[in-house]
Amino acid sequence: MRKLPMVLLATAALPMAVNAANTEFSFGGFIKMDAMLSTYSDGDIAPANIGRDFYVPSTIPVGGQDEGADLDYSAKSTRLNMKTVTTLEDGETVTGFIEMDFLSSPGGTEVVSNSYNPRLRHAFFKYDGLTAGQTWTTFMNTGALPETVDFLGPSESSVFVRQTQFRYTMGDFDLAIENPETTVDGAVSDDGMLPDFVARYNIKSGNSNFAVAALVRQLSYEDAVNNVDSTTAMGFGINVSGKIMIGGDDLKLSLTSGTGVGRYVGLGAVTDANLVNGDLKASKTTAAFIAYRHHWTSKLRSTAMYSMLTADYDSAAPTTSTTDISSVRVNLMYNPVEPITYGVEYSMATREIDNGANGDMSRLQVSAKYSF
């Protein structure tokens, strides 16, 4: 991040400078260009689909008759953020953070302008152990995510959710109440009356780190239009993840297992529950990845990884539900100078649904990124 003196801020906006005399502002982010050549065994992905921007497992076509192929260029993952640190009279600090990018948002077409609306990623502040606002779910360990050219990489097995929450940190313990959302038969039900409860214990040993997180949530569904009474079920999940240093290399891994945790893992590839005879039947999910990064030189490195997800549903659930996804990928990352990273990555993925239909995807992706 780049820090701006208060004199410059005062020149641009005097009232803000007066009200924030004890606040330090930092700005950061990156500019990233991606080019992807994708092939599909059983169909194609529509031009506006988010699966054309990065790997979203549930978008892999299955059961089609024809092969598909796409070539995509994009700078939508470009990111901007601002951090503030306000020093109080007692010496304590309040930290604020806001970040946006341009993925998963509407805007101009690729025909002329390629204009895309910004979207909110993070908006939170921290004070005296409390974090309030929108940021990564406490169920997620960002330190275990491997380095990839793709936006996320092992998407099917990664816990990956940003949402509004209250989190309290006590040393190595994190306790949080977070926004509840339930996916039922693939649709979102916004009827939850209890927050999702998360507890996480963080373990550090030298440059290695681990985290053990537990999730308890109430699944809820009501459909007044179709005369479906309110019904609930309980969801439980656990995630164990971390990074192990092996000399100058690192091994990253994650294991998630639970009932009714579908939206927390795999970018929503698995629905939280199915509605069966008026009752919610929670799905069961197990997902894991392992990734090894090797440094060839001080400027050149590679990561190889394997990722998988399996899901089980009630026997009366729709037969189009995703049951198995797996992927492998390998990349090469190069830093000619510190702020610039060039990357190339090849990945293969397979998706299968409950009726046995399946499909494959192969993708070659290159990127150029300037961080500031």
C-alpha positions as CSV (number, residue, x, y, z in Angstrom):
1,M,0.0,0.0,0.0
2,R,1.0,3.6,-0.6
3,K,0.8,6.1,2.3
4,L,-0.3,9.6,1.7
5,P,0.7,12.5,4.0
6,M,-2.0,14.4,5.6
7,V,-0.8,17.6,3.8
8,L,-1.7,16.1,0.5
9,L,-5.1,15.0,1.8
10,A,-5.7,18.5,3.2
11,T,-5.0,20.0,-0.2
12,A,-7.6,17.7,-1.8
13,A,-10.3,17.9,1.0
14,L,-9.7,20.2,3.9
15,P,-12.8,19.2,5.9
16,M,-11.8,15.5,5.8
17,A,-8.3,16.4,6.9
18,V,-9.5,18.4,9.9
19,N,-11.8,15.6,11.0
20,A,-9.1,13.0,10.5
21,A,-6.1,14.7,11.9
22,N,-4.9,11.5,13.6
23,T,-5.7,9.2,10.7
24,E,-3.2,7.7,8.3
25,F,-4.5,6.7,4.9
26,S,-3.0,3.9,2.7
27,F,-4.0,3.0,-0.8
28,G,-3.2,-0.3,-2.6
29,G,-4.3,-3.0,-5.0
30,F,-3.2,-4.4,-8.3
31,I,-3.8,-4.3,-12.1
32,K,-4.2,-7.8,-13.5
33,M,-4.8,-8.9,-17.1
34,D,-5.9,-12.5,-17.7
35,A,-6.1,-14.5,-21.0
36,M,-7.8,-17.9,-20.9
37,L,-8.3,-20.7,-23.5
38,S,-10.9,-23.1,-22.3
39,T,-12.3,-26.3,-23.8
40,Y,-15.3,-28.3,-22.6
41,S,-16.3,-31.9,-23.3
42,D,-20.0,-31.5,-23.0
43,G,-21.1,-28.1,-24.1
44,D,-20.1,-24.4,-23.7
45,I,-20.4,-21.6,-21.1
46,A,-22.5,-18.5,-22.1
47,P,-20.5,-15.3,-22.7
48,A,-21.7,-13.4,-19.6
49,N,-21.3,-16.4,-17.2
50,I,-18.9,-15.9,-14.3
51,G,-17.2,-19.2,-15.2
52,R,-15.7,-17.4,-18.1
53,D,-13.8,-15.1,-15.7
54,F,-12.4,-17.7,-13.3
55,Y,-12.9,-21.4,-12.4
56,V,-16.4,-21.9,-10.9
57,P,-16.9,-25.7,-10.6
58,S,-20.7,-25.7,-10.9
59,T,-20.5,-24.0,-14.4
60,I,-18.7,-27.0,-16.1
61,P,-21.3,-28.2,-18.7
62,V,-22.4,-31.8,-18.2
63,G,-24.4,-34.2,-20.3
64,G,-24.1,-32.3,-23.5
65,Q,-23.6,-33.6,-27.0
66,D,-21.0,-31.3,-28.4
67,E,-17.6,-30.0,-27.3
68,G,-17.1,-26.3,-26.6
69,A,-14.2,-23.8,-26.6
70,D,-13.7,-20.2,-25.5
71,L,-10.9,-17.6,-25.6
72,D,-11.3,-14.8,-23.1
73,Y,-9.4,-11.7,-22.2
74,S,-10.2,-9.7,-19.1
75,A,-8.9,-7.1,-16.6
76,K,-11.9,-7.4,-14.3
77,S,-9.9,-8.9,-11.4
78,T,-8.1,-5.6,-11.0
79,R,-8.4,-4.5,-7.4
80,L,-8.4,-1.2,-5.4
81,N,-8.4,-0.8,-1.6
82,M,-8.0,1.8,1.1
83,K,-6.9,1.3,4.7
84,T,-7.2,3.8,7.5
85,V,-5.5,3.7,10.9
86,T,-6.8,6.3,13.5
87,T,-4.8,6.8,16.6
88,L,-7.0,7.7,19.6
89,E,-6.2,9.8,22.6
90,D,-5.4,6.8,24.8
91,G,-3.0,5.4,22.2
92,E,-5.4,2.7,20.9
93,T,-6.1,2.5,17.2
94,V,-9.1,1.9,15.0
95,T,-8.4,0.3,11.6
96,G,-10.7,0.5,8.6
97,F,-10.5,-1.3,5.3
98,I,-12.5,-1.0,2.0
99,E,-11.8,-3.0,-1.1
100,M,-13.4,-3.4,-4.5
101,D,-12.8,-5.1,-7.8
102,F,-14.8,-5.6,-11.1
103,L,-15.6,-9.3,-11.2
104,S,-19.1,-10.7,-11.2
105,S,-20.7,-7.3,-12.1
106,P,-22.7,-5.9,-15.0
107,G,-21.4,-3.3,-17.4
108,G,-20.4,-2.7,-21.0
109,T,-20.0,-5.5,-23.5
110,E,-16.7,-6.6,-25.0
111,V,-17.9,-5.2,-28.4
112,V,-16.9,-1.6,-27.5
113,S,-16.1,-0.5,-24.0
114,N,-15.5,-3.4,-21.7
115,S,-16.9,-1.2,-18.9
116,Y,-17.7,-3.0,-15.7
117,N,-19.2,-1.8,-12.4
118,P,-17.1,-2.0,-9.2
119,R,-18.3,-4.5,-6.6
120,L,-17.7,-4.4,-2.8
121,R,-15.3,-7.0,-1.5
122,H,-14.4,-5.8,2.0
123,A,-15.8,-3.1,4.2
124,F,-14.9,-3.5,7.9
125,F,-13.2,-1.9,10.9
126,K,-11.3,-3.3,13.9
127,Y,-11.1,-1.9,17.4
128,D,-10.2,-3.5,20.7
129,G,-10.4,-7.1,19.4
130,L,-13.7,-6.6,17.6
131,T,-14.1,-6.8,13.8
132,A,-17.3,-5.5,12.4
133,G,-18.4,-5.3,8.7
134,Q,-18.0,-7.4,5.6
135,T,-14.9,-9.6,5.2
136,W,-13.8,-13.2,5.0
137,T,-15.8,-15.7,7.0
138,T,-14.1,-16.8,10.2
139,F,-14.6,-20.4,8.9
140,M,-12.0,-19.6,6.3
141,N,-8.2,-19.6,6.6
142,T,-6.8,-17.3,4.0
143,G,-3.2,-18.3,4.9
144,A,-3.9,-21.8,3.4
145,L,-4.9,-20.6,-0.1
146,P,-2.3,-21.6,-2.7
147,E,-0.8,-19.3,-5.2
148,T,-2.6,-19.6,-8.5
149,V,-3.0,-17.7,-11.8
150,D,-6.7,-18.3,-11.6
151,F,-8.6,-16.0,-9.2
152,L,-9.0,-18.9,-6.7
153,G,-7.6,-22.1,-8.1
154,P,-8.9,-25.1,-6.1
155,S,-12.4,-23.7,-6.0
156,E,-14.3,-26.9,-5.4
157,S,-12.5,-27.6,-2.1
158,S,-11.8,-24.1,-0.8
159,V,-13.9,-22.4,2.0
160,F,-14.5,-19.1,0.3
161,V,-17.1,-16.7,1.5
162,R,-17.1,-12.9,2.3
163,Q,-20.0,-11.7,4.5
164,T,-21.1,-9.3,7.1
165,Q,-20.2,-10.3,10.7
166,F,-19.2,-9.5,14.2
167,R,-15.9,-11.2,15.1
168,Y,-14.1,-11.1,18.5
169,T,-10.5,-12.1,18.7
170,M,-8.9,-13.3,21.9
171,G,-5.3,-14.2,21.2
172,D,-5.4,-17.2,19.0
173,F,-9.2,-17.7,19.3
174,D,-11.8,-16.1,17.0
175,L,-15.5,-16.2,17.7
176,A,-18.0,-14.8,15.3
177,I,-21.7,-14.4,14.5
178,E,-22.2,-14.1,10.7
179,N,-24.9,-13.4,8.2
180,P,-27.2,-16.4,7.6
181,E,-28.1,-17.5,4.0
182,T,-29.5,-20.9,3.1
183,T,-29.4,-22.4,-0.4
184,V,-32.3,-24.8,-1.0
185,D,-32.5,-26.8,-4.2
186,G,-30.0,-24.3,-5.6
187,A,-32.0,-21.2,-4.8
188,V,-31.3,-18.7,-2.0
189,S,-33.7,-18.6,1.0
190,D,-33.3,-15.4,3.0
191,D,-35.5,-16.5,6.0
192,G,-32.9,-17.3,8.6
193,M,-33.6,-15.8,12.1
194,L,-30.4,-17.0,13.7
195,P,-26.8,-16.0,12.7
196,D,-24.2,-18.5,11.7
197,F,-21.9,-19.3,14.6
198,V,-18.2,-19.8,13.9
199,A,-15.2,-20.5,16.2
200,R,-11.6,-20.8,15.1
201,Y,-8.3,-21.6,16.8
202,N,-5.2,-20.4,15.0
203,I,-1.9,-22.3,15.6
204,K,1.5,-20.8,14.6
205,S,4.9,-22.5,14.6
206,G,7.7,-20.6,13.0
207,N,6.7,-19.8,9.4
208,S,4.1,-22.6,9.4
209,N,0.5,-22.1,10.5
210,F,-2.7,-24.1,11.0
211,A,-6.3,-23.3,11.8
212,V,-9.2,-25.4,13.1
213,A,-12.6,-23.9,12.6
214,A,-16.1,-25.1,13.5
215,L,-19.4,-23.9,12.1
216,V,-22.9,-24.2,13.5
217,R,-25.9,-22.9,11.6
218,Q,-29.6,-23.0,11.2
219,L,-30.9,-23.8,7.7
220,S,-34.2,-22.1,7.1
221,Y,-36.8,-22.1,4.3
222,E,-40.3,-20.6,3.7
223,D,-42.2,-20.1,0.4
224,A,-45.4,-18.2,1.0
225,V,-46.1,-18.0,-2.7
226,N,-46.2,-21.8,-3.1
227,N,-47.7,-22.3,0.3
228,V,-44.7,-24.0,1.8
229,D,-44.6,-23.5,5.6
230,S,-41.4,-22.4,7.4
231,T,-39.1,-25.3,8.0
232,T,-35.6,-25.5,9.5
233,A,-32.7,-27.9,10.0
234,M,-29.3,-27.7,11.6
235,G,-26.0,-27.6,9.8
236,F,-22.6,-28.4,11.2
237,G,-19.1,-28.3,9.7
238,I,-15.4,-28.4,10.5
239,N,-12.4,-27.1,8.6
240,V,-8.7,-28.0,9.2
241,S,-6.2,-26.1,7.1
242,G,-2.7,-24.8,7.1
243,K,0.7,-24.2,5.6
244,I,3.8,-26.3,6.3
245,M,7.2,-24.9,5.4
246,I,9.6,-27.4,3.8
247,G,12.9,-25.5,3.5
248,G,12.1,-22.6,1.2
249,D,9.1,-24.4,-0.3
250,D,5.6,-24.7,1.3
251,L,2.8,-27.3,1.4
252,K,-0.7,-26.0,1.8
253,L,-3.7,-28.1,2.5
254,S,-7.4,-27.9,3.6
255,L,-10.0,-30.4,4.6
256,T,-13.7,-29.5,5.1
257,S,-16.5,-31.8,6.1
258,G,-20.0,-31.2,7.3
259,T,-23.8,-31.3,6.9
260,G,-25.5,-28.3,5.5
261,V,-22.3,-26.4,4.7
262,G,-22.8,-26.3,0.9
263,R,-22.5,-22.5,0.3
264,Y,-19.3,-22.2,2.4
265,V,-17.3,-24.5,0.2
266,G,-16.9,-24.9,-3.6
267,L,-18.4,-21.5,-4.5
268,G,-21.9,-22.9,-3.8
269,A,-21.5,-26.0,-6.0
270,V,-23.5,-27.9,-3.4
271,T,-26.9,-26.8,-2.2
272,D,-27.2,-26.5,1.6
273,A,-30.4,-28.6,1.7
274,N,-33.2,-30.0,-0.4
275,L,-36.9,-29.6,0.3
276,V,-38.4,-33.1,0.6
277,N,-42.1,-33.5,1.5
278,G,-42.1,-30.1,3.2
279,D,-39.0,-30.8,5.2
280,L,-35.4,-29.6,4.8
281,K,-32.9,-32.4,4.3
282,A,-29.3,-31.1,4.6
283,S,-26.7,-32.2,2.1
284,K,-23.4,-33.7,3.3
285,T,-20.1,-32.4,1.9
286,T,-16.5,-33.4,2.1
287,A,-13.8,-31.4,0.3
288,A,-10.0,-31.2,0.3
289,F,-7.0,-29.8,-1.5
290,I,-3.2,-30.2,-1.3
291,A,-0.8,-27.8,-3.0
292,Y,3.0,-27.8,-3.1
293,R,5.0,-24.7,-4.1
294,H,8.6,-25.0,-5.2
295,H,11.0,-22.0,-5.7
296,W,13.2,-22.6,-8.7
297,T,15.1,-19.3,-8.2
298,S,14.4,-16.1,-6.2
299,K,12.2,-14.9,-9.1
300,L,10.7,-18.2,-10.5
301,R,8.4,-20.6,-8.7
302,S,5.7,-23.3,-9.4
303,T,2.7,-24.7,-7.6
304,A,1.1,-28.1,-8.3
305,M,-2.2,-29.0,-6.7
306,Y,-5.0,-31.5,-6.5
307,S,-8.5,-30.6,-5.3
308,M,-11.7,-32.6,-4.8
309,L,-15.3,-32.4,-3.5
310,T,-18.0,-35.1,-2.9
311,A,-21.6,-34.5,-1.9
312,D,-24.4,-36.7,-0.7
313,Y,-28.1,-35.8,-0.8
314,D,-31.4,-37.3,0.4
315,S,-32.6,-40.0,-2.0
316,A,-35.6,-37.8,-3.0
317,A,-33.4,-34.8,-4.0
318,P,-33.2,-33.6,-7.6
319,T,-31.0,-35.8,-9.7
320,T,-29.3,-32.8,-11.3
321,S,-27.4,-32.0,-8.1
322,T,-23.6,-32.0,-8.2
323,T,-22.1,-35.0,-6.5
324,D,-18.4,-35.1,-7.5
325,I,-15.9,-32.5,-8.7
326,S,-12.1,-32.7,-8.9
327,S,-9.3,-30.7,-10.6
328,V,-5.6,-30.6,-11.0
329,R,-3.4,-27.7,-11.9
330,V,0.2,-26.6,-12.3
331,N,1.6,-23.1,-12.8
332,L,4.8,-21.1,-13.3
333,M,5.1,-17.7,-11.7
334,Y,7.9,-15.2,-12.6
335,N,8.8,-11.8,-11.0
336,P,11.1,-9.8,-13.3
337,V,10.9,-7.0,-10.7
338,E,9.2,-7.1,-7.3
339,P,5.8,-5.5,-8.2
340,I,5.2,-7.4,-11.4
341,T,4.2,-11.0,-11.7
342,Y,3.8,-13.0,-14.9
343,G,2.0,-16.4,-14.7
344,V,1.0,-19.3,-16.8
345,E,-1.2,-22.1,-15.5
346,Y,-2.8,-25.3,-16.9
347,S,-5.8,-27.0,-15.2
348,M,-8.1,-29.9,-15.8
349,A,-11.4,-30.4,-14.0
350,T,-14.3,-32.9,-14.0
351,R,-17.8,-32.5,-12.7
352,E,-20.5,-35.2,-12.2
353,I,-24.1,-34.8,-11.2
354,D,-26.5,-37.2,-9.3
355,N,-27.9,-38.8,-12.5
356,G,-24.4,-39.9,-13.6
357,A,-23.9,-37.2,-16.3
358,N,-20.5,-35.7,-16.3
359,G,-18.3,-33.2,-18.1
360,D,-14.6,-32.1,-18.3
361,M,-12.9,-28.7,-18.6
362,S,-9.3,-27.9,-19.6
363,R,-8.0,-24.4,-19.4
364,L,-4.7,-22.7,-20.2
365,Q,-4.4,-19.3,-18.5
366,V,-1.8,-16.6,-18.6
367,S,-1.7,-13.4,-16.6
368,A,0.3,-10.2,-16.0
369,K,-0.1,-8.4,-12.7
370,Y,1.3,-5.2,-11.3
371,S,0.8,-4.7,-7.5
372,F,1.0,-1.3,-5.8
